């Protein structure tokens, strides 16, 4: 790194623990502690897509290694699923600017999902995760860290209700079903997207938004495919916030305060359950 680049990197790092200490750093460490995302001896593959969220997450992990308890190891993993040269180079340039020692590997995911109709995003996301798990395990890691944030969580809750007819959430950590012994963690779980955008703009940084071939025409930051269900839910939440400033927190907390005695049915590992299964027995006990 040149002297000028090194100084800029230090300024970006200082902004995380000073200017954005409350909105980013403390929320990051709170999620790690509250959800027990890191344990002694963990080897974590910090997965970087090239977007604002994952690049910030990489810097947060570096700060945690510098200032926190050093009881884990990190690898900064970048998968190139078929980016064009410009976008691939943008990731490399940002990693150099931010002094993140990335390990890059390639896959042909974009080519595989290109023929999957008008909405290949779900398949692409599943395949990306599988490749990341496999590479992380190959490198001796037991966890992968993804950059999903608070807004991703609440949008997922509403999308499940409005378009999937179910109540569910994006969990802060998960055991892998296809890679035994591996886990997925989401350290930005409590960090608001607006704080990430503020950090990015404050430091005059530019990252990829979505660089796949399907959405390349929307790749500049700030544009969204209007047909996207997630974009619709984002807009709905913004509208609701105009009359209720607590709406985001209430959506988030709704899945922390589920009362199973007041729902018609639910499902778990043992199958589906209906309130009538125990309704009459409960009445006789009163």
N, C-alpha and C positions, 0 to 999 in steps of 0.2 A: 504494500500500500504506500502511496506517496504521502508526504507530510500533510498536504491539504485534505486528501481523502481520509487519512487517519483522524484528523481533527474533526472532520464532519461526522465521522462514525461515532466519535466520543460524544459529540453534541447530541446525536440521536439517542445514544444510550443514556445520557444524563436526563433527557426529556422523559424517558420512561419512568425513572425512579424519582424524579422531581416534579415536573409540571403535571405529568399524568399518573402520579403516585396513587391518588385516590381512585380514579376512574379505571385505571388499567392494572397497575402493579398489585394493589391490594386486592382487587377482585380476582386476579390470577392466582395469588397465593391463597386466598380464601377458598377458592374452588379446590385447589390441591389438598388443603387441610380438611375441609368439610367433607369431601367425597373420598378422601384417602387415595388419591390418584397415584402417588409415588410411594414406594416402599423401599426399605433398605436392600441394596443389591440390584435394583432395577437397571436394565439396559434398555433405553428408550430410543426408538427410531422416531425422530421429530420429522413428520412428513410435510414437505414444502411443495405446494402446487405452483407457487410463483405469485399468488394473490396477496392482498394486504393482510389477511387474517393469518395465514400460515407463516409469512415472513415476520410479522410481529411476534407470533408464538415462538419462533426460533430465537429472536432477540430476548424474549422473556426467559426462556430456558437458559440462555447464556448468563443473564443477570442472576438467575437463581443459583447457578453453579458458582458464580463469583461471590454472592452475598448470603446465600442460604447454606443449609447443611449439605455438605457434599457426600451424599449417600447413594448416588446413582451415576450412571454414565449415559451419554447421549451420542447419537449419530444423526446427522442432518441429511435426510434422504429425499432426493428429488427424482421422480419418475418422469421421463419424457415419453408420453404416450403417442407422440406423433406431431408435436408442435412444429410450426414452420420455423425457419432459421431465425427470423427476427424475434419471435417470442421466446424461443429457446435461449437466444443470446441475452435477452432482457433479464431472464432469471439469473443467468451467470453474472451479468453486470451488477444486478442488485445484491447478489450474494457477496461479491467483491466489495462493493460499497459498504455493506453492513458487516463485513468481516465474519461471514457465516461459512464455515468449511463444509460445503455441500458434497455429497456423494451422488453422482448422477448415474441412473441406469435407464435403459430404453425398453419400450414395449410397442406392440402394434395395435393397441386398443382402438385408436381412432379408425383405423382401417377396418377392423372387425365390426364395429358398431355402425359404420357408415351406411350399411344397407338395412338398418333396423327401423325403417319407416320415419315418421315425422318427429318422434320423441325418443331418441336413443339415450337420453340422459340417465335414466334409472339403470339400464344395463351397463353403461359406461362407469357409473359410480361403483357398482358392485364389482366390476372387473378391476377397476383401479384399486379398490380395497384389497381384493385377493392378491394382486401383484405386490402390493405394499407389504402385506402380511408375509408373503413368501420370501421377499427380499430381506425384510427385517429379520426373519427367523434365520435365514442363511447367514446373516451378519452377526448372529449371536444375541439378538435382542429378544426380550420377552413382552414388550409393549410397543404399540404404535400410537403416536399422538397426532390427532387431527385438529384442524383449526376452526371447528364449529363454535359459534358464539351464542350469547343470550338470545339475540333476535332469531337465529336459526331455530333455537329451541321452541320459542313461543309460536313461531310461524308453523312449525311442525305439529304442534298441539292443535292449532286451528285447522290446518289442512286435513289432519286426521278426522276431525269432527265434521267439517263441511264437505269434504270430498271422499272420505273413506268410511264414514259412518262408524267411527270408533274413537275411543278416548285412549290416547297413548302419548308418549313423549320421546324425545331424543335423550337417551340416558347419558349421564356423565362418564360412565365406564361400562364396558361390556366384555364378557368372555367370548372369544372367538368360537364359532361352532365348527368351522372347517380346519382350524389350526390349533389343535390342543395345546394348552399351556400359554397361548398368546392372549393378550388383552388389548382393547382399544380404550384410550382415554381422551377426554376433551377438556384440556386445561383452560380454555377461554369461555367455559360454560357460563360464567357470571359476568363476562365483559360485554358491554353494549356495543353494537356496531357503530353507533355515532361517535363513540370515544375512539374507536380504531380509525375511522375516517378523519377525525380531528387530528389524531397523532400523525397520520399520513400527510395531511395538508400542512400541518404546522412545520413538518420537516421537509416539505417540498419533495415528497417521494411519489413515484409512479410505479404501479404494479399491474400485473395482468388481472383482468376480471374473469374472463372466460376465453380461452384461446383454442378451443376445439374447432375443428373444421365446420361443424354444424352451425355454430353460433359465432363464427369469426366476424361476420358483419356487425355483431354487437360487442366486439371485443374491447372497445374503448370504455374506460371506467365511467360508470354512471348510467349506461344504457342497459335496458332490460327488455327481453322479449315480452311484449304485452300479453301474449297468449299464455304466458307462464302462470300456473296456479300460485306459485310462491309470490310472484309479482302482484297478483290480485290480493293475496292475503296481506302483503306488506302495505298496500294501499288502504285496505280495510282497517288495519291497526292504526295507521296514521290518522284516518278519519275519526276513529273512536277516541283517539287521544285528545282530539280537539275539545271534547266535552268531558273526558275522564282522564286526567293526567296519570292515574294509577293503573290504567288498563293493562299495560305490559306486565307489571308486577302481579296483578291479579290473575292473568292468564297463566303465568309461571307457577304461582302458588296453588292454582286449582288442581294440579296433579300431585301436590304435596298434601292436600287435604281431602282426598277421596274417602267418602264414607260408604263402605260397601253395603250398609243397611238401607241406603237410599238410592240404589241403582237397580234397574230391572234385571240386569244380568252382567256377568263378567266371565273372563276365561283366564286360566292359569295352566301350569304344567299338567294338572290333573284333568283338564278339559273345560267344558262350559258349565256354568252354574247359573241358575235362575232363582229369583226371589221366592218363587212358589215351592222350591225344593225344601225349604225350611219354614215357610210361612205358617202352616198349620201347627207344626210342632212348637214353634215359638209362641203362638197364641195360647196353647194349652199350658205352657209354663208360667204364664202371667196370672 
